[in-house]
Amino acid sequence: MSSKKEAEETDEKSEKKSIITVRVSPKSQKGFVVGWMDDGALKVKVLSALEGGRANIELLRVVAEELKIPVRNISIESGSSSTTKTLKILGLEEGEVRRRIDR
């Protein structure tokens, strides 16, 4: 490797990650992962409204808690202002994400 940037790109490619679609239900009485929907999306209920990004922060916390990983390993790739979002999860392959949520 001739540069630090190339080394970082190689590390990123070799790191386990998964991309999942999430449907958020805001203003719930309790924040929790409901489970997988028929279309393959993960349904998650959050206490917060979709205003001001609070629901996004809560979503990341709820999913991280369910998967037993740090919140910093999850990011919103798209849909930050929508109820349908795409999450990138570092450190887990999709099969492991599904296993941890299905238990």
N, CA, C and O atoms as a GROMACS GRO file, in nm:
protein
  412
    1MET      N    1   0.084  -0.117   0.000
    1MET     CA    2   0.000   0.000   0.000
    1MET      C    3   0.089   0.124   0.000
    1MET      O    4   0.187   0.133   0.074
    2SER      N    5   0.053   0.216  -0.083
    2SER     CA    6   0.136   0.334  -0.094
    2SER      C    7   0.083   0.452  -0.014
    2SER      O    8   0.152   0.552   0.002
    3SER      N    9  -0.039   0.441   0.038
    3SER     CA   10  -0.091   0.553   0.114
    3SER      C   11  -0.185   0.505   0.224
    3SER      O   12  -0.237   0.393   0.222
    4LYS      N   13  -0.204   0.594   0.318
    4LYS     CA   14  -0.295   0.564   0.428
    4LYS      C   15  -0.438   0.547   0.377
    4LYS      O   16  -0.512   0.463   0.428
    5LYS      N   17  -0.477   0.626   0.276
    5LYS     CA   18  -0.612   0.617   0.220
    5LYS      C   19  -0.637   0.478   0.161
    5LYS      O   20  -0.744   0.421   0.183
    6GLU      N   21  -0.541   0.423   0.088
    6GLU     CA   22  -0.556   0.290   0.030
    6GLU      C   23  -0.570   0.185   0.139
    6GLU      O   24  -0.649   0.092   0.126
    7ALA      N   25  -0.494   0.199   0.246
    7ALA     CA   26  -0.503   0.105   0.358
    7ALA      C   27  -0.641   0.110   0.422
    7ALA      O   28  -0.697   0.006   0.456
    8GLU      N   29  -0.696   0.231   0.438
    8GLU     CA   30  -0.829   0.245   0.496
    8GLU      C   31  -0.935   0.184   0.405
    8GLU      O   32  -1.028   0.120   0.454
    9GLU      N   33  -0.921   0.202   0.273
    9GLU     CA   34  -1.017   0.145   0.179
    9GLU      C   35  -1.013  -0.008   0.184
    9GLU      O   36  -1.118  -0.072   0.177
   10THR      N   37  -0.894  -0.066   0.195
   10THR     CA   38  -0.880  -0.211   0.204
   10THR      C   39  -0.946  -0.263   0.331
   10THR      O   40  -1.017  -0.363   0.329
   11ASP      N   41  -0.922  -0.193   0.444
   11ASP     CA   42  -0.983  -0.232   0.571
   11ASP      C   43  -1.135  -0.227   0.561
   11ASP      O   44  -1.204  -0.316   0.612
   12GLU      N   45  -1.188  -0.122   0.496
   12GLU     CA   46  -1.332  -0.108   0.483
   12GLU      C   47  -1.392  -0.220   0.400
   12GLU      O   48  -1.500  -0.269   0.432
   13LYS      N   49  -1.323  -0.261   0.294
   13LYS     CA   50  -1.374  -0.368   0.208
   13LYS      C   51  -1.374  -0.502   0.280
   13LYS      O   52  -1.463  -0.585   0.257
   14SER      N   53  -1.275  -0.526   0.367
   14SER     CA   54  -1.265  -0.655   0.434
   14SER      C   55  -1.351  -0.664   0.559
   14SER      O   56  -1.374  -0.773   0.611
   15GLU      N   57  -1.399  -0.550   0.609
   15GLU     CA   58  -1.480  -0.550   0.730
   15GLU      C   59  -1.621  -0.601   0.701
   15GLU      O   60  -1.680  -0.570   0.597
   16LYS      N   61  -1.673  -0.680   0.794
   16LYS     CA   62  -1.810  -0.730   0.780
   16LYS      C   63  -1.906  -0.613   0.791
   16LYS      O   64  -1.889  -0.523   0.873
   17LYS      N   65  -2.010  -0.615   0.705
   17LYS     CA   66  -2.113  -0.512   0.714
   17LYS      C   67  -2.240  -0.564   0.649
   17LYS      O   68  -2.237  -0.658   0.571
   18SER      N   69  -2.350  -0.500   0.683
   18SER     CA   70  -2.477  -0.535   0.622
   18SER      C   71  -2.558  -0.407   0.601
   18SER      O   72  -2.540  -0.308   0.670
   19ILE      N   73  -2.646  -0.414   0.504
   19ILE     CA   74  -2.735  -0.304   0.472
   19ILE      C   75  -2.878  -0.358   0.488
   19ILE      O   76  -2.914  -0.458   0.427
   20ILE      N   77  -2.958  -0.292   0.571
   20ILE     CA   78  -3.096  -0.337   0.592
   20ILE      C   79  -3.193  -0.220   0.576
   20ILE      O   80  -3.158  -0.104   0.600
   21THR      N   81  -3.312  -0.253   0.536
   21THR     CA   82  -3.420  -0.154   0.528
   21THR      C   83  -3.500  -0.160   0.657
   21THR      O   84  -3.531  -0.267   0.708
   22VAL      N   85  -3.533  -0.043   0.709
   22VAL     CA   86  -3.606  -0.033   0.835
   22VAL      C   87  -3.730   0.054   0.814
   22VAL      O   88  -3.723   0.157   0.746
   23ARG      N   89  -3.841   0.013   0.872
   23ARG     CA   90  -3.962   0.095   0.873
   23ARG      C   91  -3.983   0.139   1.018
   23ARG      O   92  -3.994   0.057   1.108
   24VAL      N   93  -3.988   0.270   1.036
   24VAL     CA   94  -3.999   0.327   1.170
   24VAL      C   95  -4.143   0.369   1.198
   24VAL      O   96  -4.207   0.435   1.116
   25SER      N   97  -4.193   0.329   1.314
   25SER     CA   98  -4.324   0.374   1.362
   25SER      C   99  -4.299   0.472   1.476
   25SER      O  100  -4.264   0.430   1.586
   26PRO      N  101  -4.317   0.602   1.452
   26PRO     CA  102  -4.291   0.701   1.557
   26PRO      C  103  -4.406   0.710   1.656
   26PRO      O  104  -4.514   0.655   1.634
   27LYS      N  105  -4.380   0.780   1.764
   27LYS     CA  106  -4.480   0.810   1.868
   27LYS      C  107  -4.541   0.686   1.931
   27LYS      O  108  -4.660   0.684   1.962
   28SER      N  109  -4.460   0.585   1.950
   28SER     CA  110  -4.505   0.463   2.016
   28SER      C  111  -4.495   0.483   2.168
   28SER      O  112  -4.430   0.576   2.214
   29GLN      N  113  -4.558   0.396   2.243
   29GLN     CA  114  -4.548   0.405   2.389
   29GLN      C  115  -4.416   0.349   2.441
   29GLN      O  116  -4.377   0.376   2.554
   30LYS      N  117  -4.348   0.271   2.357
   30LYS     CA  118  -4.222   0.209   2.396
   30LYS      C  119  -4.137   0.191   2.271
   30LYS      O  120  -4.190   0.161   2.164
   31GLY      N  121  -4.007   0.210   2.283
   31GLY     CA  122  -3.917   0.188   2.170
   31GLY      C  123  -3.868   0.045   2.169
   31GLY      O  124  -3.808  -0.001   2.267
   32PHE      N  125  -3.892  -0.027   2.059
   32PHE     CA  126  -3.846  -0.166   2.050
   32PHE      C  127  -3.848  -0.214   1.905
   32PHE      O  128  -3.912  -0.154   1.819
   33VAL      N  129  -3.776  -0.324   1.881
   33VAL     CA  130  -3.774  -0.388   1.750
   33VAL      C  131  -3.894  -0.482   1.744
   33VAL      O  132  -3.906  -0.573   1.826
   34VAL      N  133  -3.982  -0.461   1.646
   34VAL     CA  134  -4.100  -0.546   1.630
   34VAL      C  135  -4.062  -0.677   1.562
   34VAL      O  136  -4.102  -0.784   1.608
   35GLY      N  137  -3.985  -0.668   1.453
   35GLY     CA  138  -3.942  -0.787   1.381
   35GLY      C  139  -3.944  -0.763   1.231
   35GLY      O  140  -3.965  -0.651   1.184
   36TRP      N  141  -3.920  -0.869   1.157
   36TRP     CA  142  -3.911  -0.861   1.011
   36TRP      C  143  -4.050  -0.862   0.949
   36TRP      O  144  -4.137  -0.940   0.989
   37MET      N  145  -4.070  -0.775   0.853
   37MET     CA  146  -4.196  -0.767   0.780
   37MET      C  147  -4.190  -0.860   0.660
   37MET      O  148  -4.083  -0.909   0.624
   38ASP      N  149  -4.304  -0.885   0.597
   38ASP     CA  150  -4.311  -0.975   0.481
   38ASP      C  151  -4.223  -0.928   0.364
   38ASP      O  152  -4.173  -1.010   0.288
   39ASP      N  153  -4.204  -0.797   0.352
   39ASP     CA  154  -4.121  -0.744   0.242
   39ASP      C  155  -3.972  -0.743   0.274
   39ASP      O  156  -3.892  -0.695   0.194
   40GLY      N  157  -3.933  -0.795   0.391
   40GLY     CA  158  -3.793  -0.804   0.428
   40GLY      C  159  -3.742  -0.687   0.511
   40GLY      O  160  -3.628  -0.690   0.558
   41ALA      N  161  -3.823  -0.585   0.529
   41ALA     CA  162  -3.783  -0.469   0.609
   41ALA      C  163  -3.799  -0.501   0.758
   41ALA      O  164  -3.883  -0.583   0.797
   42LEU      N  165  -3.720  -0.437   0.839
   42LEU     CA  166  -3.727  -0.451   0.984
   42LEU      C  167  -3.817  -0.341   1.038
   42LEU      O  168  -3.795  -0.224   1.009
   43LYS      N  169  -3.917  -0.376   1.117
   43LYS     CA  170  -4.006  -0.277   1.176
   43LYS      C  171  -3.957  -0.244   1.317
   43LYS      O  172  -3.932  -0.332   1.398
   44VAL      N  173  -3.945  -0.113   1.343
   44VAL     CA  174  -3.898  -0.066   1.472
   44VAL      C  175  -3.991   0.046   1.520
   44VAL      O  176  -4.022   0.137   1.444
   45LYS      N  177  -4.034   0.037   1.644
   45LYS     CA  178  -4.116   0.143   1.704
   45LYS      C  179  -4.027   0.230   1.791
   45LYS      O  180  -3.940   0.180   1.862
   46VAL      N  181  -4.051   0.362   1.785
   46VAL     CA  182  -3.975   0.456   1.868
   46VAL      C  183  -4.072   0.551   1.937
   46VAL      O  184  -4.182   0.576   1.889
   47LEU      N  185  -4.029   0.604   2.051
   47LEU     CA  186  -4.111   0.697   2.128
   47LEU      C  187  -4.121   0.834   2.061
   47LEU      O  188  -4.227   0.896   2.063
   48SER      N  189  -4.012   0.879   2.003
   48SER     CA  190  -4.001   1.014   1.949
   48SER      C  191  -4.081   1.032   1.821
   48SER      O  192  -4.112   0.937   1.749
   49ALA      N  193  -4.114   1.159   1.794
   49ALA     CA  194  -4.173   1.196   1.666
   49ALA      C  195  -4.060   1.208   1.564
   49ALA      O  196  -3.943   1.212   1.602
   50LEU      N  197  -4.094   1.214   1.438
   50LEU     CA  198  -3.993   1.222   1.332
   50LEU      C  199  -3.937   1.363   1.314
   50LEU      O  200  -3.874   1.391   1.212
   51GLU      N  201  -3.956   1.449   1.409
   51GLU     CA  202  -3.911   1.588   1.400
   51GLU      C  203  -3.776   1.606   1.467
   51GLU      O  204  -3.750   1.548   1.573
   52GLY      N  205  -3.692   1.686   1.406
   52GLY     CA  206  -3.565   1.724   1.467
   52GLY      C  207  -3.462   1.614   1.479
   52GLY      O  208  -3.362   1.634   1.548
   53GLY      N  209  -3.481   1.500   1.416
   53GLY     CA  210  -3.383   1.393   1.420
   53GLY      C  211  -3.383   1.307   1.546
   53GLY      O  212  -3.303   1.215   1.558
   54ARG      N  213  -3.472   1.337   1.639
   54ARG     CA  214  -3.475   1.259   1.764
   54ARG      C  215  -3.510   1.113   1.738
   54ARG      O  216  -3.455   1.023   1.802
   55ALA      N  217  -3.603   1.088   1.645
   55ALA     CA  218  -3.641   0.950   1.614
   55ALA      C  219  -3.524   0.874   1.553
   55ALA      O  220  -3.509   0.754   1.578
   56ASN      N  221  -3.442   0.941   1.472
   56ASN     CA  222  -3.326   0.875   1.413
   56ASN      C  223  -3.227   0.832   1.520
   56ASN      O  224  -3.173   0.721   1.515
   57ILE      N  225  -3.202   0.919   1.616
   57ILE     CA  226  -3.110   0.886   1.725
   57ILE      C  227  -3.165   0.769   1.806
   57ILE      O  228  -3.091   0.676   1.841
   58GLU      N  229  -3.293   0.774   1.836
   58GLU     CA  230  -3.355   0.666   1.912
   58GLU      C  231  -3.354   0.535   1.832
   58GLU      O  232  -3.329   0.428   1.889
   59LEU      N  233  -3.380   0.543   1.702
   59LEU     CA  234  -3.376   0.424   1.616
   59LEU      C  235  -3.240   0.356   1.625
   59LEU      O  236  -3.233   0.235   1.645
   60LEU      N  237  -3.133   0.434   1.610
   60LEU     CA  238  -2.998   0.376   1.616
   60LEU      C  239  -2.974   0.310   1.751
   60LEU      O  240  -2.915   0.202   1.759
   61ARG      N  241  -3.019   0.375   1.858
   61ARG     CA  242  -3.000   0.319   1.993
   61ARG      C  243  -3.076   0.188   2.011
   61ARG      O  244  -3.022   0.092   2.065
   62VAL      N  245  -3.202   0.185   1.966
   62VAL     CA  246  -3.286   0.066   1.982
   62VAL      C  247  -3.229  -0.052   1.903
   62VAL      O  248  -3.220  -0.163   1.954
   63VAL      N  249  -3.189  -0.027   1.778
   63VAL     CA  250  -3.134  -0.134   1.694
   63VAL      C  251  -3.000  -0.182   1.751
   63VAL      O  252  -2.976  -0.303   1.756
   64ALA      N  253  -2.915  -0.090   1.794
   64ALA     CA  254  -2.786  -0.130   1.852
   64ALA      C  255  -2.806  -0.214   1.978
   64ALA      O  256  -2.735  -0.313   1.998
   65GLU      N  257  -2.901  -0.175   2.060
   65GLU     CA  258  -2.930  -0.252   2.182
   65GLU      C  259  -2.977  -0.393   2.148
   65GLU      O  260  -2.935  -0.490   2.210
   66GLU      N  261  -3.065  -0.403   2.049
   66GLU     CA  262  -3.117  -0.534   2.007
   66GLU      C  263  -3.006  -0.624   1.952
   66GLU      O  264  -3.003  -0.744   1.977
   67LEU      N  265  -2.914  -0.563   1.876
   67LEU     CA  266  -2.805  -0.640   1.815
   67LEU      C  267  -2.686  -0.659   1.908
   67LEU      O  268  -2.595  -0.736   1.878
   68LYS      N  269  -2.688  -0.589   2.022
   68LYS     CA  270  -2.579  -0.594   2.119
   68LYS      C  271  -2.447  -0.548   2.057
   68LYS      O  272  -2.344  -0.614   2.069
   69ILE      N  273  -2.454  -0.433   1.990
   69ILE     CA  274  -2.335  -0.370   1.931
   69ILE      C  275  -2.336  -0.222   1.968
   69ILE      O  276  -2.440  -0.168   2.006
   70PRO      N  277  -2.221  -0.154   1.957
   70PRO     CA  278  -2.218  -0.010   1.986
   70PRO      C  279  -2.298   0.069   1.882
   70PRO      O  280  -2.302   0.033   1.765
   71VAL      N  281  -2.361   0.177   1.927
   71VAL     CA  282  -2.438   0.263   1.837
   71VAL      C  283  -2.350   0.316   1.724
   71VAL      O  284  -2.398   0.334   1.612
   72ARG      N  285  -2.223   0.340   1.751
   72ARG     CA  286  -2.132   0.394   1.648
   72ARG      C  287  -2.116   0.300   1.528
   72ARG      O  288  -2.068   0.342   1.423
   73ASN      N  289  -2.155   0.173   1.542
   73ASN     CA  290  -2.144   0.076   1.432
   73ASN      C  291  -2.264   0.081   1.338
   73ASN      O  292  -2.268   0.006   1.240
   74ILE      N  293  -2.361   0.167   1.365
   74ILE     CA  294  -2.481   0.177   1.281
   74ILE      C  295  -2.493   0.319   1.229
   74ILE      O  296  -2.475   0.415   1.303
   75SER      N  297  -2.523   0.331   1.101
   75SER     CA  298  -2.545   0.464   1.043
   75SER      C  299  -2.664   0.458   0.948
   75SER      O  300  -2.697   0.354   0.893
   76ILE      N  301  -2.728   0.574   0.932
   76ILE     CA  302  -2.840   0.586   0.838
   76ILE      C  303  -2.781   0.624   0.704
   76ILE      O  304  -2.723   0.731   0.688
   77GLU      N  305  -2.797   0.535   0.607
   77GLU     CA  306  -2.744   0.558   0.473
   77GLU      C  307  -2.840   0.641   0.388
   77GLU      O  308  -2.795   0.723   0.308
   78SER      N  309  -2.970   0.620   0.405
   78SER     CA  310  -3.069   0.698   0.331
   78SER      C  311  -3.200   0.698   0.407
   78SER      O  312  -3.226   0.611   0.490
   79GLY      N  313  -3.284   0.798   0.377
   79GLY     CA  314  -3.416   0.805   0.438
   79GLY      C  315  -3.420   0.874   0.572
   79GLY      O  316  -3.511   0.847   0.651
   80SER      N  317  -3.325   0.960   0.602
   80SER     CA  318  -3.320   1.021   0.735
   80SER      C  319  -3.446   1.101   0.769
   80SER      O  320  -3.475   1.120   0.887
   81SER      N  321  -3.520   1.148   0.670
   81SER     CA  322  -3.642   1.223   0.699
   81SER      C  323  -3.769   1.145   0.664
   81SER      O  324  -3.878   1.201   0.658
   82SER      N  325  -3.754   1.015   0.641
   82SER     CA  326  -3.864   0.929   0.602
   82SER      C  327  -3.887   0.822   0.708
   82SER      O  328  -3.803   0.801   0.795
   83THR      N  329  -4.002   0.755   0.700
   83THR     CA  330  -4.025   0.642   0.792
   83THR      C  331  -3.957   0.516   0.740
   83THR      O  332  -3.940   0.420   0.816
   84THR      N  333  -3.918   0.514   0.612
   84THR     CA  334  -3.843   0.402   0.557
   84THR      C  335  -3.698   0.446   0.543
   84THR      O  336  -3.668   0.544   0.475
   85LYS      N  337  -3.609   0.374   0.608
   85LYS     CA  338  -3.467   0.410   0.612
   85LYS      C  339  -3.380   0.292   0.572
   85LYS      O  340  -3.422   0.176   0.584
   86THR      N  341  -3.262   0.321   0.527
   86THR     CA  342  -3.162   0.218   0.500
   86THR      C  343  -3.051   0.236   0.602
   86THR      O  344  -2.992   0.344   0.613
   87LEU      N  345  -3.021   0.129   0.676
   87LEU     CA  346  -2.916   0.132   0.776
   87LEU      C  347  -2.796   0.051   0.730
   87LEU      O  348  -2.811  -0.055   0.670
   88LYS      N  349  -2.677   0.102   0.760
   88LYS     CA  350  -2.553   0.026   0.739
   88LYS      C  351  -2.504  -0.016   0.877
   88LYS      O  352  -2.488   0.067   0.967
   89ILE      N  353  -2.480  -0.146   0.892
   89ILE     CA  354  -2.435  -0.201   1.019
   89ILE      C  355  -2.296  -0.259   0.999
   89ILE      O  356  -2.278  -0.352   0.921
   90LEU      N  357  -2.200  -0.205   1.070
   90LEU     CA  358  -2.062  -0.253   1.061
   90LEU      C  359  -2.037  -0.362   1.164
   90LEU      O  360  -2.088  -0.357   1.277
   91GLY      N  361  -1.959  -0.462   1.125
   91GLY     CA  362  -1.920  -0.568   1.217
   91GLY      C  363  -2.007  -0.692   1.212
   91GLY      O  364  -1.971  -0.794   1.272
   92LEU      N  365  -2.120  -0.686   1.142
   92LEU     CA  366  -2.210  -0.801   1.133
   92LEU      C  367  -2.253  -0.821   0.988
   92LEU      O  368  -2.286  -0.725   0.919
   93GLU      N  369  -2.253  -0.946   0.944
   93GLU     CA  370  -2.309  -0.977   0.813
   93GLU      C  371  -2.461  -0.989   0.828
   93GLU      O  372  -2.512  -1.006   0.938
   94GLU      N  373  -2.533  -0.981   0.717
   94GLU     CA  374  -2.679  -0.980   0.721
   94GLU      C  375  -2.737  -1.103   0.791
   94GLU      O  376  -2.834  -1.091   0.866
   95GLY      N  377  -2.679  -1.219   0.769
   95GLY     CA  378  -2.728  -1.340   0.834
   95GLY      C  379  -2.720  -1.331   0.986
   95GLY      O  380  -2.810  -1.376   1.055
   96GLU      N  381  -2.612  -1.272   1.036
   96GLU     CA  382  -2.596  -1.257   1.181
   96GLU      C  383  -2.695  -1.154   1.235
   96GLU      O  384  -2.748  -1.171   1.345
   97VAL      N  385  -2.720  -1.048   1.160
   97VAL     CA  386  -2.820  -0.948   1.200
   97VAL      C  387  -2.955  -1.017   1.215
   97VAL      O  388  -3.025  -0.998   1.314
   98ARG      N  389  -2.992  -1.096   1.114
   98ARG     CA  390  -3.122  -1.166   1.119
   98ARG      C  391  -3.129  -1.263   1.237
   98ARG      O  392  -3.231  -1.270   1.305
   99ARG      N  393  -3.022  -1.337   1.262
   99ARG     CA  394  -3.020  -1.433   1.374
   99ARG      C  395  -3.039  -1.361   1.508
   99ARG      O  396  -3.113  -1.408   1.594
  100ARG      N  397  -2.971  -1.249   1.524
  100ARG     CA  398  -2.980  -1.178   1.652
  100ARG      C  399  -3.118  -1.118   1.676
  100ARG      O  400  -3.164  -1.108   1.790
  101ILE      N  401  -3.184  -1.078   1.568
  101ILE     CA  402  -3.318  -1.020   1.582
  101ILE      C  403  -3.425  -1.128   1.596
  101ILE      O  404  -3.526  -1.108   1.663
  102ASP      N  405  -3.404  -1.243   1.532
  102ASP     CA  406  -3.502  -1.352   1.537
  102ASP      C  407  -3.505  -1.428   1.669
  102ASP      O  408  -3.602  -1.499   1.695
  103ARG      N  409  -3.406  -1.414   1.750
  103ARG     CA  410  -3.401  -1.493   1.875
  103ARG      C  411  -3.510  -1.460   1.971
  103ARG      O  412  -3.518  -1.518   2.079
   0.00000   0.00000   0.00000
